[in-house]
Amino acid sequence: MADDTDIPTLRRILHENRRIAVVGISAEWHRPSYFVGKYLLEHGYTMVPVNPKYASVLGQPCYPDLAAARASGPIDMVDCFRKSEDIVPLAQQAIAIGARCLWMQLGVRNAQAAALARAAGLDVVQDRCVKIEHGRLFGGLNWAGVNTRVISAKRPRQLAY
């Protein structure tokens, strides 16, 4: 089950954090992490791939760890495609590099990592997908008849894609 992060907080996080390190990204086109990385690039985000297995992913240089990725520029959000038990070291690295948000993808929850990151002042999102939440909150899903659970009389500002 997804965390209890409210809609205004999710909107703020996705609006403010424009440089996103995707930890555990795959260069294989059929993997969910690849779809998320591609989606982020197509929607104006700077996607920083982090996986020691690859030299580049989606035309972006791929870094072996968060410290190396940080050397290329500041990281706003750390998006984790790793097992729940692997998140505590990633939370520690996110804090060390000065990230503002630790985001754990669908199926990933770690209370210890969340508490550690929150104590350091990071926003924490667990068990949610960046791609799904962005589409839901910024108008990318409504064309497919998906119930976004967002009720508003105002039509969302459409993205240029």
C-alpha positions, 0 to 999 in steps of 0.5 A: 500500500502506498504511503500517506503523502498527500497530493499537495506534497507530491505536487510540490516534490515533483515540481521543485525537484528537477534533477533526479538520480534513478538508482538501479536504472536498467538499460533494458527497454522493457524494465520499469526503471527504463520507462521511468527514466525515459518519462522523466527525460521526456517531461523536462527533468534531468535524469541521472542514471545510477547503476555500476553495470552501465556506462550510459543509459538513455544517452545519459552517462551512468554513474556507479554510485550517488557520490559519483553522480553528485560530482556531475552536479547537485541531485534533488531527488534520489529515486530508488529501484532497489529492494527494500532491504537495500534502502538504508545505505541509499538514504545515508548516501542521499543525505551525504550528497545533499538530496532533498527527497528520497523516493522509493518506487512501488513495492519498496518500503523501509521505515528505518531509511524513511526515519533517517531521511526525515530526521535529516530534513529530506522529503520521503515518499514510499511505495509510489512510482514517480511516473504514475504520480506525475501523470496522475497529478499533472494531467498525463493519465486523464486521456486514458480514462484513469481515475486519478482521485484528484477532483478539481473544477480546473483542468490541469495545465497540459505538458508540452509532449 
